[in-house]
Amino acid sequence: MVEYVTADSGLRRVDQLAEEFGVTVRRLQRLFHEYVGASPKWVLRRARLHEAAQRADRGTNIDWAALAAGLGYADQAHFTRDFTAAVGISPGRYAEKGL
C-alpha cells in the first residue's frame, strides 16, 4: 500500500486509498498503524511533499500556487506550512538553495 501511495501522484485522500484496496478507512488506519507505524494520512502527506521537493529540484521558476493546487492542497499557504514543517525551510528557499 505504501508503494502504491508513492507511485500514484494522483492519490490525495485516505478514503481514495481505502477504496482502491477495498477496505474501510478504519481498517486502513489499523493496517498502517500495525505495519507502517504511521497513519495513511501522514504517508500521503509525506509523498506529496516529496513530489514537491522533486519538482523544486528541477528549477527555480515554479508557480507555487499551481503546484500546491496540483498536489491537492486547498491553498498555497497550507502547502507552504506543511513543506516548511517537514523540511525546515520554505519551498522557495529550498528551490533557491538547490537542496
C-alpha positions, 0 to 999 in steps of 0.5 A: 500500500505504501508503494502504491501511495508513492507511485500514484501522484494522483492519490490525495485522500485516505478514503481514495486509498481505502477504496482502491484496496477495498477496505474501510478507512478504519481498517486502513488506519489499523493496517498502517498503524500495525505495519507502517507505524504511521497513519495513511494520512501522514504517508500521503502527506509525506509523498506529496511533499516529496513530489514537491521537493522533486519538482523544486529540484528541477528549477527555480521558476515554479508557480507555487500556487499551481503546484500546491493546487496540483498536489491537492492542497486547498491553498498555497499557504497550507502547502507552504506550512506543511513543506516548511514543517517537514523540511525546515525551510520554505519551498522557495528557499529550498528551490533557491538553495538547490537542496 
